[in-house]
Amino acid sequence: MELAKRTVGLATMVFDKHRTGLNGGRYTVMMGIELHPLARLAARYKRDNPKSRVHRQQKLVTKRYDLDEDPDVKPFSVEKTLEPNIVLKILPKVLLTRLLADPLLKMAMHDGMGSDYEAKEAKINIKGTHDFIHEIGHHAWSYYLPGVEEVAQRDAVIGATPDDHSTRHTLPFQMVPQRQKAYSQLVDGHDGQRLVAGKVTRATDLDEHFARNFDYLIKRKPLSVMPAKSLRDIRKFLEFYLVSGLIDQEFVDSYMYIAGKEGAGGRFFKIESPSRFQDGDSVTMDRIALIHVLDAERRVGRQLTLTEELAIRLDLTLGFAEFALAKDKTALIKTLELYRTDEPELIDRIRANR
């Protein structure tokens, strides 16, 4: 739990330090007309338990609603993005620490046409947090994979993309950083820059593939690899990210636990050729909540009770979660739907609870 608290704090500091243009008002905000689904329950609970809190101090899922501070809060939604710090909180502590200390990195959110990463300026431009982790992956490829002795190689890789973002130039093999070559070997790429021989395209660009896989990695999802016949073990990939300083042992344990729960264990891969690549997938509140739930389950060594899971998914104290489950299941289900963490199996468990 202490590690989770430190991670929460680091995530906030990372975004606050590096952001250069966040303006929530530029996004379309849909305001509700009714109170938060748990508002009336919270008022009853606070009346009967004046010294007790409705929400946990360290929030992992949402910062938008606080029934302790604002009992009359009305729900709202921002369709294009999730809260940046909520997304950052699923990153490993070692990476958050590294991002916080980074003197070059800059991050900006905007309401434009898309997201991108400017390697020469070390600047992440994001339309919304669905692209957040992907663009951090580009920064890691450019600045964190090259070793301290590979400054010339790092600069050559960064300089290989023209200012007009046209086709990336290929470099002599000796000018490719060792860890970029190692990543290529893991995914069965052609060299340290391309998945297959020929002109570098978005589909064959190893930098792009790394950023896409980095996004899957942080979301604890199967990694994308080329359709070679060799057997693979996800532990070799995790060791690569570990020695590269992008994840820590706590994250390895989290990833392996979730891989085991989701059925694939050590063989946790998406076999894809460049012609079949999709441009990643969105980070969702349901996935973020599930990661926190399974991490808590791993730490205590047992499946969480329904009350414990609801407390994590809705950032509630155990006392209030238990009270709400006993008094108004419909309000809890509406709140799960509002937060978009409403897995059908969980809803069934709430309805069946006696």
Disulfide bonds with the S-S distance in Angstrom:
none
